[in-house]
Amino acid sequence: MSRATRTDTRSSAPHAADSHDLIRVHGARENNLKDVSIEIPKRRLTVFTGVSGSGKSSLVFDTIAAESQRLINETYSAFVQGFMPTLARPEVDVLDGLTTAITVDQQRMGGDPRSTVGTATDANAMLRILFSRLGKPHIGPPSAYSFNTASVRASGAITVERGAKTKAEKATFERTGGMCVRCEGRGSVSDIDLTQLYDDSKSLSEGAFTIPGWKSDSQWTVQLYAQSGFVDPDKPIRQYTKKEMQAFLYGEPVKIKVNGINLTYEGLIPKIQKSFLSKDKESMQPHIRAFVERAVTFTTCPECDGTRLSEGARSSKIGKLSIADACAMEIRDLAAWVRGIEEPSVAPLLTALRHTLDSFTEIGLGYLSLDRPAGTLSGGEAQRVKMIRHLGSSLTDVTYVFDEPTIGLHPHDIQRMNDLLLRLRDKGNTVLVVEHKPEVIAIADHVVDLGPGAGTAGGTVCYEGTVEGLRSGGTITGRHLDDRAALKKSVRESTGTLEIRGATRHNLRNVDVDIPLGVLCVVTGVAGSGKSSLIHGSVPAPAGVVSVDQTPIRGSRRSNPATYTGLLDPIRKAFAKVNGVKPALFSANSEGACPTCNGAGVIYTDLAMMAGVATTCEDCEGKRFQPSVLEYHLGGRDISEVLAMSVTEAEEFFASGEAATPAAHRVLDRLADVGLGYLSLGQPLTTLSGGERQRLKLATHMGDKGGDRLVYVLDEPTTGLHLADVEQLLGLLDRLVDAGKSVIVIEHHQAVMAHADWIVDLGPGAGHDGGRVVFEGTPADLVAARSTITGEHLAAYVGA
């Protein structure tokens, strides 16, 4: 009895371990954060809101999640840390109460051509084991079914040491892989159209090359081949001997001298592959991008018919299906097939495989197939694929960090995502979500609103508390939380049509549709209904179609908005003209670079397994240029001061006076137009969010020549946009259309649908349940009919 009394007394007092119910952040200064201090409740769902660029990702990902990962890495031995990425401590005074953070972001999954949905989720690995146990005929171990593993055979002598004796023995080695030898597991073969590289009726000295930027007097390109000694520069290319053609097109790298300079000669094909095909197409100038699209063609591998697998791997079957057939099925159909396999010897494997496949369906990705290349997934799809491994996890007290998990989701699918977030929370986990959608903000236990503006105008906490308090709090987010766009009273008339006939790409079912031109046309439908297949894969590609999709910009930390948009060129020329010097002096990647830091502004010190340190260069004080260059001024500012300006400041600076530069002002106008007025010209591209990168691409494309023929295809432009920014985007789309352009938008946001002149709705479902046009007409007609899922949600949104 007394023992029971003691137990009761002890349990009534709070345990010391129960006092750690908060994640405390004090003095966070990462990127644009201004000494942010907040307390986040554990085991609750906290949503972080705020306008684009207000500091949400800086707080959640770059501070909380980054420090959690760094502390976990430090628990490993110095030897193991040497093989891990080195992470610097975030700029923050105190971070307390952290738990293990699992980050599920929007980063696209590996762009490796052999990376698929199956390889990224372990589903392929389990299927390979299944076929190696049950497949008939038996062709070997799991590696025999892997398109990442090549078959290898080797034989020879090996030296064996036994005691004091050494003996040579004959040995053979064999490994059976499933890789198709023709395409090397890629499923497609690339072919370079040689007629786009040169005119074979001309000689090199007559200007045979038709490659952009290859000038006849350039020793790095044309003269490299003309003076190589491998070919006759005065003979037409079509008259080359077989030996000359081999050296010209496929020659191995070799050192030669051209005009007294040591250079490396290599065949034309490998040179084109290195100089053009290894770069991001989106970062190329328009004329070079057009050249690459003309010169390179990708076709399905004729040997494996795109399955990536060897003949042996394709011949082994369970029932009537090979592993290639299984990977080509929609995942929900594959899950049903796996459930039909009854084999006690592989029961644990079947259980794990069923769970993984069912998770795809549960998360709304049942329409995908395992052979889908990972690089073709949208940001939202990639994020949900990463979520799969966490759905059935037994871990609790983990911090899950999500970056706009509703990206790419139709309003119909958002409720399902909300249920998953709440389920993770209810298992005892802390869930942190960066999000703009009101539907997700509504389910939050705690809201943190950052702002009030973007960039230097943001970085402070404007509100933290409940959703009800946010509505009445007076912040930008609170004021716009219940915003609803109204249907337009009148819509524009089309000026023509873009005809699509018999479209069958992916899940499209022989679709015939006319896309109106000269208007704002929105293509919508549930995720997986065939929107991207219709627009990106089936729209005829005349010269005027400009696609601005979600693929990230490849760029080093030296790349910035000024270099990417071409803005730096007129700025450098303006500085050079006023000061009577060379433009190259005003590039931090060229002659004007500080020699100490090579124009980076900081010096990176590698500390082996410890975090590398970036220190401001003492010689240039982070300005990136030589002191002598900074003595040259334009309008009273040196080049480093200009690059530190925001787009809005620079727009005013280059508008009039000595610094008036119309070419630079035009680019700045476009950047401000797409809502990037807060970005600084010299901000590294690596620090931009996904939405910012996409709008930067749009601003660049808006400068393309093409007049009224231009057709802009935008893929979910509301990605990363705050409720208040959507209105500005709609204004931009209107201006593009009013200027005579045609705008086609793939979008789920109801405000964009309501603002459209014409809607094409695909469905009714995803995968093989979709692929049909279920509605064509005006938004008002769609709301009135309510005949589709989209129609019902749009009607509810506009309050019809």
Salt bridges, closest charged atoms under 4 A:
ASP21 OD1 - ARG43 NH2 2.46
ASP35 OD1 - ARG29 NH1 3.30
GLU39 OE2 - ARG24 NE 3.58
GLU67 OE1 - ARG70 NE 2.76
GLU67 OE2 - ARG89 NE 3.75
GLU74 OE2 - ARG70 NH1 2.74
GLU91 OE1 - ARG29 NE 3.84
ASP93 OD1 - ARG29 NH1 3.01
ASP96 OD2 - ARG24 NH1 3.42
ASP105 OD1 - LYS386 NZ 2.75
ASP122 OD2 - ARG389 NH1 3.82
GLU169 OE2 - ARG162 NH1 3.32
GLU174 OE2 - ARG153 NE 3.62
GLU184 OE1 - ARG186 NH1 3.13
ASP200 OD1 - ARG238 NH2 3.09
GLU244 OE1 - LYS235 NZ 2.88
GLU266 OE1 - LYS274 NZ 2.98
GLU282 OE1 - HIS701 NE2 3.09
GLU293 OE2 - LYS281 NZ 3.79
GLU330 OE1 - ARG332 NH2 3.00
GLU330 OE1 - HIS768 NE2 3.56
ASP333 OD2 - HIS768 NE2 2.88
ASP358 OD1 - ARG339 NH1 2.93
GLU362 OE2 - ARG423 NH2 2.13
GLU381 OE1 - ARG372 NH2 3.67
ASP397 OD1 - ARG43 NH1 2.80
ASP426 OD1 - ARG425 NH2 2.86
ASP445 OD1 - ARG425 NH1 3.05
GLU464 OE1 - HIS446 NE2 3.61
ASP482 OD2 - ARG471 NE 3.18
ASP483 OD2 - HIS480 ND1 2.46
ASP514 OD1 - ARG501 NH2 2.85
ASP549 OD1 - LYS697 NZ 3.64
ASP569 OD1 - ARG572 NH1 3.38
GLU591 OE1 - LYS582 NZ 2.95
ASP669 OD2 - HIS665 ND1 3.39
ASP673 OD1 - ARG735 NH2 2.97
ASP704 OD2 - ARG289 NH2 3.69
ASP704 OD2 - HIS701 ND1 3.06
ASP715 OD2 - HIS536 NE2 3.37
ASP734 OD1 - ARG492 NH2 2.78
ASP734 OD2 - HIS755 NE2 2.63
ASP738 OD1 - ARG492 NE 3.28
ASP757 OD1 - LYS488 NZ 2.72
ASP757 OD2 - ARG492 NH1 2.63
ASP769 OD2 - ARG332 NH1 3.52
ASP769 OD1 - HIS768 ND1 3.22
